[in-house]
Amino acid sequence: MPTLIDASLFGLPDLIGFTLSDALALAQADPAAVVESAVESTTLQPAPLISLLAIGIALLLVLILWLKLSAFLALLIVSVLVAASSRLVNPDAVPLTQVADTIVNSMGGALGFIATIIGVGAIFGAILEHSGGTQSLANYLVKKFGAKHAPWAMLLTGFIISVPVFLDVALVILAPLLYALARDTKRPFLHFGLPLVAGLAVTHGFVPPTPGPVAVAYFLGVNLGWVILFGVLVGLPTALICGPPLCIWLSKGVEITLPEEEFIEDSRIELPSVGFILALIGLPIGMILANTIVEQWYASGLPEGLTRDDRNAQLSQLLADSPLPMQLISFLGHPVIALLLATIIALYFLGARRGVDRDTLLEISTKALGPAGIIILITGAGAFSKAS
């Protein structure tokens, strides 16, 4: 069974293969080397490592039992903190820039990377949806664009919201706003619905952390930051081409009867500010892009003609030996760490600080992992088919 915390995180030496005959051979060749080796082996005391492990277990229990955090998120947080601080007690432990990759590989290669991104992203989107962040952004854009240009507002809303929220969930959340626009403007429902779906679908297919682009990036060995950048550069013009003019033309002759019941927004619930929602969505994207810039800068100095594995190995070593600020950018800009940090911020500012109790936040996180689990299994089956 794959684990999130393994011995490689602490940089423990492999002593199992060192037999008595090896020791005797070393002693005959160089007796002084035996003494030196014994001295070096005693420099790494087990007490600090055991203490760090105990602190990690205690923190895990606090996050799950007291703070009611999802076990999935709690394990990720503890794994990251333990691995990142292991060099304080062992200089040979995994470098800060390789912490996230080590955790992902411990979970199981392709499926570990994709599952972590989709799982954390699903919780992030669920918290955003529960807080009313999607409605806040949609209402703001509709007011800015005005009723006449509301279809363009819905297109842009769909393009932004589909970054953290699954397409089908976002469509259900924004359906009341679509009905209200159709009634208020006396225009066909599809004039607003189709542009929204166009924006949602384009982002869902082009821009991580949605499942498809994440899987493509991993299997092609492409940095996720490049996929985000070019996904936006290609996706946004695609969304504009498939925007209101085309949607209105396609909806000619199609009539949809609106439901009788009125959808009334609960005015007692204060929606989060649009600026904070945009900053929260942009935070992991900005961190991933910053990491991409740093990696590209160091990669530019590598010799040409290297295989992908050799290039990645040399780049990892360059990042591990880089100055601390660069290591921090590489660490925080890893897709797993960036999304995890954004999710923690969302849980606090959109959850706990707004009066949402811990049990409710746990329920939201658990429900979010349900649909994500199906996507992860399908993606894993696809990875198996590719390997076979």
C-alpha positions in Angstrom: 0.0 0.0 0.0 1.5 3.4 -1.0 2.3 5.8 1.8 2.7 9.5 2.0 5.6 9.4 4.4 8.5 7.1 3.6 12.1 6.7 4.6 13.4 8.6 1.6 11.9 11.8 3.0 14.3 11.6 5.9 17.3 10.6 3.8 18.0 7.5 5.9 20.9 5.3 4.6 20.3 1.9 3.3 22.2 -0.4 5.7 20.4 -3.6 5.0 22.7 -4.6 2.1 25.8 -4.0 4.1 26.8 -7.5 5.4 29.5 -8.7 7.8 31.7 -9.9 4.8 31.5 -6.3 3.4 32.7 -5.0 6.7 35.6 -7.4 6.9 36.6 -6.7 3.4 36.6 -2.9 4.2 38.6 -3.5 7.3 41.3 -5.5 5.5 41.6 -2.9 2.7 41.7 0.2 5.0 41.3 -0.2 8.8 41.1 3.6 9.2 38.1 3.7 6.9 36.2 1.4 9.3 36.8 3.8 12.2 35.9 6.8 10.0 32.7 5.1 8.8 31.7 4.2 12.4 32.2 7.8 13.5 30.2 9.1 10.5 27.4 6.6 11.2 27.1 7.9 14.8 26.7 11.5 13.7 23.1 11.0 12.7 21.3 10.5 16.0 17.9 8.7 15.9 16.4 10.9 18.6 15.8 14.0 16.5 14.2 11.9 13.7 12.0 10.0 16.1 11.0 13.4 17.7 10.1 14.8 14.3 8.1 11.7 13.5 6.3 12.0 16.8 5.5 15.7 16.2 4.1 14.8 12.8 1.8 12.1 14.2 0.6 14.5 17.0 -0.1 17.2 14.4 -2.0 14.7 12.3 -4.2 13.7 15.2 -4.8 17.4 16.0 -5.8 18.2 12.4 -8.2 15.2 12.1 -9.7 15.0 15.6 -9.7 18.6 16.8 -9.8 20.7 13.7 -12.0 18.2 11.9 -9.9 18.5 8.7 -10.3 15.9 6.0 -7.9 13.0 6.5 -6.7 13.5 2.9 -5.7 17.1 3.5 -4.4 16.4 7.0 -2.0 13.7 5.6 -0.8 15.9 2.9 -0.2 18.8 5.2 1.7 16.7 7.7 3.7 15.0 5.0 4.8 18.3 3.5 5.7 19.8 6.9 7.7 16.8 8.1 9.5 16.4 4.8 10.3 20.1 4.5 11.7 20.2 8.1 13.6 16.9 7.9 16.8 18.6 6.8 16.9 20.4 10.2 17.7 17.0 11.8 19.4 15.3 8.8 21.4 17.3 6.2 21.1 14.4 3.7 17.3 14.4 3.7 15.3 15.2 0.6 15.9 18.8 -0.6 13.1 21.3 -0.2 12.6 21.5 -4.0 12.0 17.8 -4.2 9.5 17.4 -1.3 6.4 17.5 -3.4 7.7 15.1 -6.0 8.8 12.7 -3.4 5.3 12.7 -1.8 3.6 12.3 -5.2 5.9 9.4 -6.1 5.2 7.7 -2.8 1.5 7.8 -3.6 2.1 6.1 -6.9 3.6 7.9 -9.9 1.1 9.2 -12.5 -2.0 8.4 -10.4 -0.4 10.0 -7.4 0.2 13.3 -9.1 -3.2 13.4 -10.9 -5.1 12.2 -7.9 -3.5 14.7 -5.6 -4.2 17.7 -7.9 -7.8 16.6 -8.6 -8.5 15.8 -5.0 -7.2 19.1 -3.5 -8.7 21.1 -6.4 -12.1 19.5 -5.8 -12.1 20.5 -2.1 -10.9 24.0 -3.1 -13.8 24.4 -5.5 -16.3 23.0 -3.1 -15.3 25.6 -0.4 -15.5 28.3 -3.0 -18.9 27.2 -4.1 -20.3 26.8 -0.6 -19.2 30.3 0.4 -21.0 31.9 -2.4 -17.8 33.0 -4.2 -19.1 31.8 -7.6 -22.3 33.8 -7.3 -20.4 36.9 -6.1 -18.1 36.8 -9.1 -21.0 36.2 -11.5 -23.1 39.0 -10.0 -20.2 41.4 -10.2 -19.5 40.7 -13.8 -23.1 41.0 -14.8 -23.3 44.4 -13.1 -20.1 45.6 -14.8 -21.1 44.4 -18.3 -24.8 45.5 -17.9 -27.9 43.7 -19.0 -27.2 44.3 -22.7 -23.8 42.6 -22.6 -24.7 40.0 -19.9 -23.9 37.1 -22.3 -20.3 38.2 -22.4 -20.3 38.5 -18.6 -21.5 34.9 -18.4 -18.8 33.7 -20.9 -16.1 35.3 -18.7 -17.7 34.0 -15.6 -17.6 30.5 -16.9 -14.0 30.8 -18.1 -12.8 31.9 -14.6 -15.1 29.7 -12.4 -14.2 26.5 -14.2 -10.6 26.8 -13.0 -11.4 25.7 -9.4 -15.0 24.3 -9.9 -16.1 21.3 -11.9 -18.1 22.2 -15.0 -21.4 20.4 -14.0 -21.2 21.9 -10.4 -20.7 25.4 -11.7 -23.6 25.1 -14.1 -25.9 24.0 -11.3 -24.7 26.8 -9.0 -25.2 29.5 -11.6 -28.6 28.2 -13.0 -30.6 30.6 -10.8 -28.7 33.6 -12.1 -29.4 32.4 -15.7 -33.1 32.2 -15.0 -33.1 35.6 -13.4 -31.3 37.2 -16.4 -33.7 35.6 -18.8 -36.8 36.9 -16.9 -35.4 40.4 -16.3 -34.2 41.0 -19.9 -37.0 39.1 -21.6 -34.4 37.3 -23.7 -34.1 33.6 -24.5 -32.5 31.5 -21.8 -29.9 30.1 -24.1 -28.6 33.6 -24.9 -27.0 33.4 -21.4 -26.8 29.7 -20.8 -24.8 28.8 -23.9 -22.0 31.4 -23.4 -21.7 30.3 -19.8 -21.3 26.6 -21.0 -18.8 27.7 -23.7 -16.6 29.4 -21.1 -16.9 26.5 -18.7 -16.1 23.9 -21.3 -13.1 25.7 -22.8 -11.4 26.1 -19.4 -12.3 22.6 -18.4 -10.6 21.3 -21.5 -7.6 23.7 -21.6 -6.6 25.0 -18.2 -5.4 23.0 -15.2 -6.2 21.9 -12.5 -9.1 20.3 -14.4 -8.4 16.5 -14.9 -7.8 16.4 -18.7 -5.0 19.1 -18.9 -3.4 17.7 -15.7 -3.2 14.2 -17.1 -1.9 15.4 -20.5 0.8 17.5 -18.8 2.0 14.5 -16.8 2.0 12.0 -19.6 3.9 14.4 -21.9 6.3 15.4 -19.2 5.4 19.1 -19.6 5.6 21.6 -16.7 2.1 22.4 -15.5 2.9 26.2 -15.6 3.4 26.0 -19.4 0.1 24.1 -19.8 -1.7 26.9 -17.8 -0.1 29.7 -19.8 -0.7 28.2 -23.2 -4.1 26.9 -22.1 -5.2 30.5 -21.3 -3.6 31.9 -24.5 -5.4 29.3 -26.7 -8.5 28.8 -24.6 -9.5 32.5 -24.2 -9.7 33.2 -28.0 -11.5 29.9 -28.5 -14.1 31.0 -25.9 -14.5 34.4 -27.6 -15.0 32.7 -31.0 -17.5 30.4 -29.5 -19.0 33.3 -27.5 -22.4 35.1 -27.6 -22.6 35.7 -31.4 -22.2 32.1 -32.3 -24.3 30.9 -29.3 -27.1 33.3 -30.1 -27.1 32.1 -33.8 -27.1 28.5 -32.7 -30.0 29.1 -30.3 -32.3 30.5 -33.0 -35.6 28.5 -33.1 -34.8 26.8 -29.8 -37.2 27.7 -26.9 -36.8 26.6 -23.3 -39.7 27.2 -20.9 -38.4 28.7 -17.6 -39.6 27.0 -14.4 -42.5 28.6 -12.6 -40.8 28.9 -9.2 -38.8 32.0 -8.5 -35.2 31.7 -7.4 -34.7 34.3 -4.7 -31.2 35.0 -3.4 -30.9 35.0 0.4 -30.0 38.5 1.2 -29.1 37.6 4.8 -26.0 35.8 3.5 -23.1 38.1 2.8 -21.2 37.0 -0.2 -17.4 37.2 -0.1 -15.7 40.1 -1.9 -15.0 39.6 -5.6 -11.4 40.8 -5.2 -10.7 38.2 -2.6 -12.2 35.4 -4.8 -10.2 36.5 -7.8 -7.0 36.7 -5.7 -7.7 33.2 -4.3 -8.2 31.7 -7.7 -5.1 33.5 -9.1 -2.9 32.6 -6.1 -2.0 29.0 -7.1 -1.9 29.9 -10.8 0.6 32.7 -10.1 2.7 30.5 -7.8 2.9 27.7 -10.5 3.8 30.2 -13.2 6.6 31.6 -10.9 8.0 28.1 -10.5 7.9 27.6 -14.2 9.9 30.8 -14.8 12.5 29.6 -12.2 12.8 26.2 -13.7 13.1 27.5 -17.2 15.8 29.9 -16.1 17.9 27.1 -14.6 17.0 24.7 -17.5 18.4 27.2 -20.1 21.9 26.4 -18.8 21.7 22.7 -19.3 23.4 21.1 -22.3 21.3 20.1 -25.3 20.7 16.6 -26.4 19.8 15.2 -22.9 17.1 12.6 -22.5 14.1 13.7 -20.5 15.2 11.7 -17.4 18.7 13.1 -17.5 17.4 16.6 -18.0 15.0 16.3 -15.1 17.7 14.8 -12.8 20.2 17.6 -13.6 17.5 20.3 -13.2 16.4 18.8 -9.8 20.0 19.0 -8.6 20.4 22.6 -9.8 17.2 23.6 -8.0 18.3 21.7 -4.9 21.6 23.6 -4.9 20.1 27.0 -5.7 19.8 29.9 -3.2 17.0 29.7 -0.6 14.6 32.2 -2.3 14.7 30.1 -5.5 14.2 26.9 -3.5 11.1 28.5 -1.8 9.7 29.6 -5.2 10.2 26.1 -6.5 8.7 24.5 -3.4 5.7 26.7 -3.1 5.2 26.7 -6.9 4.8 23.0 -7.2 1.2 22.3 -8.3 0.4 20.2 -5.2 1.8 22.7 -2.7 0.3 25.7 -4.5 -3.2 24.2 -4.6 -2.8 22.9 -1.0 -1.9 26.3 0.3 -4.9 27.9 -1.6 -7.2 25.3 -0.1 -6.0 26.0 3.4 -6.5 29.7 2.9 -10.0 29.1 1.5 -10.9 26.8 4.4 -10.0 29.5 6.9 -11.2 32.7 5.2 -14.2 31.3 3.4 -15.1 28.8 6.1 -13.9 29.1 9.7 -13.7 32.9 9.7 -17.2 33.2 8.2 -18.7 31.1 11.0 -18.8 27.8 9.3 -18.3 25.0 11.9 -15.7 22.3 11.6 -18.2 19.5 11.0 -19.7 21.3 8.1 -16.3 22.0 6.5 -15.4 18.3 7.0 -18.7 17.3 5.3 -18.0 19.7 2.4 -14.5 18.3 1.9 -15.7 14.7 2.1 -18.5 15.2 -0.4 -16.1 17.0 -2.8 -13.9 13.9 -3.0 -16.8 11.7 -4.2 -17.0 12.9 -7.8 -13.2 13.4 -7.8 -12.8 9.7 -6.9 -14.6 8.6 -10.1 -12.4 10.9 -12.2 -9.3 9.6 -10.5 -10.2 6.0 -11.1 -10.9 6.6 -14.8 -7.7 8.5 -15.2 -5.8 5.7 -13.5 -7.4 3.2 -15.8 -6.2 5.4 -18.7 -2.7 5.4 -17.4 -2.7 1.6 -17.1 -3.9 1.3 -20.7 -1.1 3.6 -21.8 1.5 1.5 -20.0 0.2 -1.7 -21.4 
